[in-house]
C-alpha cells in the first residue's frame, strides 16, 4: 500500500484525527484524503482475503 494511503488510514482510524484536521496540516483536500483512505481499506480487504484463503487451504 502506498505510504500516503497508509498514513491517512493510521491517522484517521488509529489516532482518531479528523479529515479536516489532516487537511489543515497537510494542505491536501479532505476529499483527496477520504479517497486515499478508501483505497487503503480496499487494499487491506484484498490482503485479508488472500490471507484467509491461504489459511483455509493450508
N, CA, C and O atoms as a GROMACS GRO file, in nm:
protein
  232
    1UNK      N    1   0.085  -0.117   0.000
    1UNK     CA    2   0.000   0.000   0.000
    1UNK      C    3   0.090   0.124   0.000
    1UNK      O    4   0.188   0.129   0.074
    2UNK      N    5   0.058   0.220  -0.081
    2UNK     CA    6   0.138   0.343  -0.084
    2UNK      C    7   0.139   0.414   0.052
    2UNK      O    8   0.041   0.409   0.127
    3UNK      N    9   0.249   0.480   0.081
    3UNK     CA   10   0.266   0.547   0.210
    3UNK      C   11   0.156   0.649   0.237
    3UNK      O   12   0.110   0.662   0.350
    4UNK      N   13   0.114   0.723   0.134
    4UNK     CA   14   0.010   0.825   0.154
    4UNK      C   15  -0.120   0.763   0.204
    4UNK      O   16  -0.186   0.818   0.292
    5UNK      N   17  -0.156   0.648   0.147
    5UNK     CA   18  -0.278   0.580   0.190
    5UNK      C   19  -0.262   0.527   0.332
    5UNK      O   20  -0.352   0.541   0.414
    6UNK      N   21  -0.148   0.466   0.359
    6UNK     CA   22  -0.122   0.410   0.493
    6UNK      C   23  -0.128   0.519   0.599
    6UNK      O   24  -0.188   0.499   0.705
    7UNK      N   25  -0.068   0.634   0.572
    7UNK     CA   26  -0.065   0.743   0.670
    7UNK      C   27  -0.205   0.794   0.700
    7UNK      O   28  -0.239   0.817   0.816
    8UNK      N   29  -0.287   0.811   0.596
    8UNK     CA   30  -0.424   0.859   0.619
    8UNK      C   31  -0.503   0.757   0.700
    8UNK      O   32  -0.574   0.793   0.793
    9UNK      N   33  -0.490   0.629   0.666
    9UNK     CA   34  -0.563   0.524   0.738
    9UNK      C   35  -0.524   0.524   0.885
    9UNK      O   36  -0.611   0.522   0.973
   10UNK      N   37  -0.395   0.528   0.912
   10UNK     CA   38  -0.347   0.524   1.051
   10UNK      C   39  -0.393   0.647   1.128
   10UNK      O   40  -0.443   0.635   1.240
   11UNK      N   41  -0.376   0.763   1.069
   11UNK     CA   42  -0.416   0.886   1.140
   11UNK      C   43  -0.566   0.889   1.169
   11UNK      O   44  -0.608   0.931   1.277
   12UNK      N   45  -0.646   0.846   1.072
   12UNK     CA   46  -0.791   0.853   1.091
   12UNK      C   47  -0.843   0.742   1.182
   12UNK      O   48  -0.918   0.768   1.276
   13UNK      N   49  -0.802   0.619   1.155
   13UNK     CA   50  -0.857   0.505   1.229
   13UNK      C   51  -0.792   0.483   1.365
   13UNK      O   52  -0.860   0.452   1.462
   14UNK      N   53  -0.662   0.499   1.372
   14UNK     CA   54  -0.592   0.465   1.497
   14UNK      C   55  -0.568   0.586   1.585
   14UNK      O   56  -0.573   0.575   1.708
   15UNK      N   57  -0.543   0.701   1.525
   15UNK     CA   58  -0.518   0.821   1.605
   15UNK      C   59  -0.645   0.905   1.625
   15UNK      O   60  -0.649   0.992   1.711
   16UNK      N   61  -0.747   0.877   1.545
   16UNK     CA   62  -0.873   0.948   1.559
   16UNK      C   63  -0.873   1.089   1.503
   16UNK      O   64  -0.960   1.170   1.536
   17UNK      N   65  -0.776   1.119   1.418
   17UNK     CA   66  -0.768   1.253   1.360
   17UNK      C   67  -0.876   1.270   1.253
   17UNK      O   68  -0.900   1.179   1.174
   18UNK      N   69  -0.940   1.385   1.251
   18UNK     CA   70  -1.043   1.411   1.152
   18UNK      C   71  -0.980   1.445   1.017
   18UNK      O   72  -0.864   1.486   1.010
   19UNK      N   73  -1.058   1.428   0.912
   19UNK     CA   74  -1.009   1.464   0.779
   19UNK      C   75  -0.984   1.615   0.770
   19UNK      O   76  -0.890   1.658   0.703
   20UNK      N   77  -1.066   1.694   0.836
   20UNK     CA   78  -1.046   1.839   0.836
   20UNK      C   79  -0.914   1.877   0.903
   20UNK      O   80  -0.842   1.965   0.855
   21UNK      N   81  -0.881   1.810   1.014
   21UNK     CA   82  -0.753   1.836   1.080
   21UNK      C   83  -0.636   1.795   0.991
   21UNK      O   84  -0.537   1.867   0.982
   22UNK      N   85  -0.648   1.680   0.927
   22UNK     CA   86  -0.543   1.636   0.836
   22UNK      C   87  -0.528   1.733   0.720
   22UNK      O   88  -0.417   1.762   0.674
   23UNK      N   89  -0.641   1.783   0.672
   23UNK     CA   90  -0.639   1.880   0.563
   23UNK      C   91  -0.561   2.005   0.604
   23UNK      O   92  -0.480   2.057   0.527
   24UNK      N   93  -0.586   2.053   0.724
   24UNK     CA   94  -0.518   2.173   0.774
   24UNK      C   95  -0.368   2.150   0.788
   24UNK      O   96  -0.288   2.241   0.763
   25UNK      N   97  -0.329   2.031   0.828
   25UNK     CA   98  -0.187   2.000   0.849
   25UNK      C   99  -0.114   1.976   0.717
   25UNK      O  100  -0.003   2.026   0.696
   26UNK      N  101  -0.178   1.900   0.629
   26UNK     CA  102  -0.109   1.857   0.507
   26UNK      C  103  -0.131   1.948   0.387
   26UNK      O  104  -0.049   1.952   0.295
   27UNK      N  105  -0.242   2.023   0.388
   27UNK     CA  106  -0.276   2.103   0.271
   27UNK      C  107  -0.344   2.023   0.161
   27UNK      O  108  -0.374   2.076   0.054
   28UNK      N  109  -0.368   1.894   0.186
   28UNK     CA  110  -0.437   1.806   0.092
   28UNK      C  111  -0.586   1.813   0.125
   28UNK      O  112  -0.624   1.810   0.242
   29UNK      N  113  -0.670   1.823   0.024
   29UNK     CA  114  -0.814   1.838   0.048
   29UNK      C  115  -0.871   1.717   0.122
   29UNK      O  116  -0.820   1.606   0.110
   30UNK      N  117  -0.976   1.741   0.198
   30UNK     CA  118  -1.042   1.634   0.272
   30UNK      C  119  -1.093   1.527   0.175
   30UNK      O  120  -1.088   1.408   0.205
   31UNK      N  121  -1.142   1.569   0.059
   31UNK     CA  122  -1.192   1.474  -0.040
   31UNK      C  123  -1.081   1.381  -0.087
   31UNK      O  124  -1.103   1.261  -0.102
   32UNK      N  125  -0.962   1.434  -0.110
   32UNK     CA  126  -0.848   1.351  -0.152
   32UNK      C  127  -0.807   1.256  -0.039
   32UNK      O  128  -0.772   1.141  -0.065
   33UNK      N  129  -0.811   1.304   0.084
   33UNK     CA  130  -0.775   1.220   0.198
   33UNK      C  131  -0.876   1.105   0.214
   33UNK      O  132  -0.837   0.992   0.242
   34UNK      N  133  -1.002   1.136   0.197
   34UNK     CA  134  -1.106   1.032   0.204
   34UNK      C  135  -1.084   0.928   0.095
   34UNK      O  136  -1.100   0.809   0.120
   35UNK      N  137  -1.049   0.973  -0.024
   35UNK     CA  138  -1.022   0.882  -0.134
   35UNK      C  139  -0.902   0.793  -0.102
   35UNK      O  140  -0.905   0.673  -0.129
   36UNK      N  141  -0.798   0.851  -0.046
   36UNK     CA  142  -0.680   0.773  -0.010
   36UNK      C  143  -0.716   0.666   0.093
   36UNK      O  144  -0.669   0.552   0.085
   37UNK      N  145  -0.800   0.704   0.190
   37UNK     CA  146  -0.839   0.606   0.292
   37UNK      C  147  -0.922   0.494   0.229
   37UNK      O  148  -0.907   0.377   0.265
   38UNK      N  149  -1.007   0.529   0.136
   38UNK     CA  150  -1.091   0.429   0.068
   38UNK      C  151  -1.002   0.326  -0.002
   38UNK      O  152  -1.026   0.206   0.009
   39UNK      N  153  -0.900   0.373  -0.073
   39UNK     CA  154  -0.810   0.281  -0.140
   39UNK      C  155  -0.730   0.197  -0.041
   39UNK      O  156  -0.700   0.080  -0.068
   40UNK      N  157  -0.695   0.255   0.073
   40UNK     CA  158  -0.625   0.180   0.177
   40UNK      C  159  -0.714   0.066   0.228
   40UNK      O  160  -0.668  -0.046   0.246
   41UNK      N  161  -0.840   0.096   0.252
   41UNK     CA  162  -0.934  -0.006   0.301
   41UNK      C  163  -0.950  -0.117   0.198
   41UNK      O  164  -0.951  -0.235   0.233
   42UNK      N  165  -0.963  -0.079   0.070
   42UNK     CA  166  -0.976  -0.180  -0.035
   42UNK      C  167  -0.852  -0.269  -0.040
   42UNK      O  168  -0.863  -0.390  -0.056
   43UNK      N  169  -0.736  -0.210  -0.026
   43UNK     CA  170  -0.611  -0.287  -0.025
   43UNK      C  171  -0.608  -0.383   0.094
   43UNK      O  172  -0.572  -0.500   0.078
   44UNK      N  173  -0.646  -0.335   0.212
   44UNK     CA  174  -0.647  -0.420   0.330
   44UNK      C  175  -0.746  -0.535   0.316
   44UNK      O  176  -0.716  -0.648   0.355
   45UNK      N  177  -0.863  -0.507   0.259
   45UNK     CA  178  -0.962  -0.613   0.238
   45UNK      C  179  -0.906  -0.722   0.147
   45UNK      O  180  -0.924  -0.841   0.173
   46UNK      N  181  -0.839  -0.680   0.041
   46UNK     CA  182  -0.783  -0.778  -0.051
   46UNK      C  183  -0.674  -0.862   0.017
   46UNK      O  184  -0.668  -0.983  -0.002
   47UNK      N  185  -0.589  -0.797   0.094
   47UNK     CA  186  -0.483  -0.870   0.165
   47UNK      C  187  -0.542  -0.968   0.266
   47UNK      O  188  -0.492  -1.079   0.281
   48UNK      N  189  -0.647  -0.927   0.336
   48UNK     CA  190  -0.712  -1.017   0.432
   48UNK      C  191  -0.779  -1.135   0.361
   48UNK      O  192  -0.779  -1.247   0.412
   49UNK      N  193  -0.836  -1.109   0.246
   49UNK     CA  194  -0.899  -1.216   0.168
   49UNK      C  195  -0.794  -1.319   0.126
   49UNK      O  196  -0.817  -1.439   0.134
   50UNK      N  197  -0.679  -1.272   0.081
   50UNK     CA  198  -0.570  -1.361   0.041
   50UNK      C  199  -0.522  -1.442   0.161
   50UNK      O  200  -0.503  -1.563   0.151
   51UNK      N  201  -0.504  -1.376   0.274
   51UNK     CA  202  -0.460  -1.445   0.396
   51UNK      C  203  -0.562  -1.551   0.439
   51UNK      O  204  -0.524  -1.662   0.476
   52UNK      N  205  -0.690  -1.515   0.434
   52UNK     CA  206  -0.795  -1.611   0.471
   52UNK      C  207  -0.789  -1.733   0.380
   52UNK      O  208  -0.797  -1.846   0.428
   53UNK      N  209  -0.776  -1.711   0.250
   53UNK     CA  210  -0.768  -1.823   0.156
   53UNK      C  211  -0.647  -1.911   0.185
   53UNK      O  212  -0.656  -2.034   0.179
   54UNK      N  213  -0.534  -1.848   0.215
   54UNK     CA  214  -0.413  -1.926   0.246
   54UNK      C  215  -0.432  -2.009   0.373
   54UNK      O  216  -0.389  -2.124   0.379
   55UNK      N  217  -0.496  -1.951   0.473
   55UNK     CA  218  -0.516  -2.022   0.599
   55UNK      C  219  -0.616  -2.138   0.584
   55UNK      O  220  -0.598  -2.245   0.642
   56UNK      N  221  -0.721  -2.114   0.505
   56UNK     CA  222  -0.822  -2.217   0.488
   56UNK      C  223  -0.773  -2.331   0.398
   56UNK      O  224  -0.823  -2.443   0.408
   57UNK      N  225  -0.679  -2.304   0.312
   57UNK     CA  226  -0.628  -2.406   0.219
   57UNK      C  227  -0.495  -2.464   0.265
   57UNK      O  228  -0.426  -2.530   0.187
   58UNK      N  229  -0.459  -2.440   0.389
   58UNK     CA  230  -0.332  -2.490   0.443
   58UNK      C  231  -0.334  -2.638   0.463
   58UNK      O  232  -0.235  -2.696   0.508
   0.00000   0.00000   0.00000
